[in-house]
Amino acid sequence: MAALILSPLAYTLLRPPAARGRGEADVALFHAQLAELETQRAEGRLDEAAFNAATVEVQRRLLAAPAPQQLTAPARPSLLLLAALVLVPAAGVLLYVERGFPDMPSATLAVRQEADAQDEAMLVQLRARLATADPNTQLGRQGFILLGNAERNRGRLAEAVAAWERALAGGFDVGLAGDVAEIEIERNEPANALRWISRGLAMQPQDARLRFLAGLAEARAGRNEVARAIWTQLLAEAPADAPWRNIVQERLGGLN
């Protein structure tokens, strides 16, 4: 793949295009114009008088064109660059030969099921350990955050919300509250999402993510005018180069 990607660069370096001077380029252009005039006359788009007048003008310019210049040959490509064109693919092949496994088959269904079963067993153990954990401790809070991440990755959104809410009970965090709000919107529970968004905005009223989620929750609840007002104000106060402006504008344009 490296050799294929670098091949156009190698061709350009090894066979650079011949340089043309101003005079040579002008002569080539005028000859092309004369050929075009011949074609137009043959097709009936130019009468004889117009053809003769245009031909005389192009010939006059051809005679006035500067004489071809003696150009120096293109500079030879750097030896270091040429060496890189060879060494990069060669290094890729050597690394693949040493560490690659071209004959490794795809994981079978049984292997994947076994891996899923192991992951599920670890989750069961984690839930059991956190059953009596105190979210007010650092260890307990981190455990509930970890459990919420695992539940979300396995598509169990309600369980993820429950775990993260236990973590938030041990200490409110704006970012984690936004994560809970996102899942609640995904679960079509905008009222629950707005509850966490409101708490987050009370601490950080200019948080762009929470303000966007507030508009999203209002739109999901059917209050499009409220969502429009939220997003319009967010765009008005956002920096011109904010990377999320296009997303907000698209959502705003999609409101009825």
Secondary structure, DSSP 4 states (H G I P E B T S, - for coil): -HHHHHHHHHHHHHSPPPP--HHHHHHHHHHHHHHHHHHHHHTTSS-HHHHHHHHHHHHHHHHHSPPPP-PPPPPPPPHHHHHHHHHHHHHHHHHHHHH--TTPPPPPHHHHHHHHHHHHHHHHHHHHHHTT--TTSHHHHHHHHHHHHHHHHTT-HHHHHHHHHHHHHTS--HHHHHHHHHHHHHTT-HHHHHHHHHHHHHH-TT-HHHHHHHHHHHHHTT-HHHHHHHHHHHHHHS-TT-TTHHHHHHHHHT--
